[in-house]
């Protein structure tokens, strides 16, 4: 998806004039151009701009920050290498070899940038884990993977913008892998994130909204629910969170969009879509 300079400026909290100046003076960033000569940025451009901004906040000069971002190493694991680690993860999990599951996950999390770790390792594993493992194996392996995702999240730089998202799995939903991936993606994009985790009652979500200046609540629905149950939970969360927008994702929400919209929530397929919707809603 291509992004216009106004959207990038809003997401990164860097004035459009500054982005143009960086491009003119340092050749950074280097967005593509449309047929009508408008700048067309991509998500990689956004991530690099946010990294430069974080380094500027640490006291580096513009030239130093851009040089450091440009020289940062890329992923050290090939696509084939990531596949081997996923295969090793499942082989070890089936044998209940906790240490080897830990090692495969550690190699992936340390050898890939945070969002690539989610895209190439964590999310593909979660998408098929129930098909490959029995309940004991799945609990052991998914627990290790979630621990590493939380560690990756904790090591990301502090937010570079003043938006904060509250993310939760609603009551009765224990599957927080996708939720953690959304949190990592938002943090990579410089957003503030509060992760409440699995099986979160509406009262706790409401309390988080009262204690922080929250721009949106994100709910992940994975456990099967009827339309009535889904609607009840969303309405309850919207009530305690008052004017805070509620975004809903996950496979159950995807299958029951009518209930999502009837309850007054917005469906988002990804963290990027949720963020883009918020920016568009707040832009006059």
Buried (B, 14 or more C-beta within 10 A) or exposed (E): EBBBBEBBBBBBBBEBEBBEEBBEEBEBBEBEEEEEEEBBBBBEBBBBBBBBBBBBEEEBEBEEBBBEBEEEEEBEBEEEBBBBBBEBBBBBBBEBBBEBBBBBBBBBBEBBBBBBBBBBBBBBBBEEBEEBBEEEBBEBBBEBBBEBBBEBBEEBBEBBBEBBBBBBBBBBBEBBBBBBBBBBBBBBBBBBBBBBBBBBBBEBBBBBBEEEEBBBBBBBBBBEBEBEBBBBBBBBBBEBBEEBBBBBBBBBBEBBEEBBEBBEBBBBEEBBBBBBBBBEEEEE
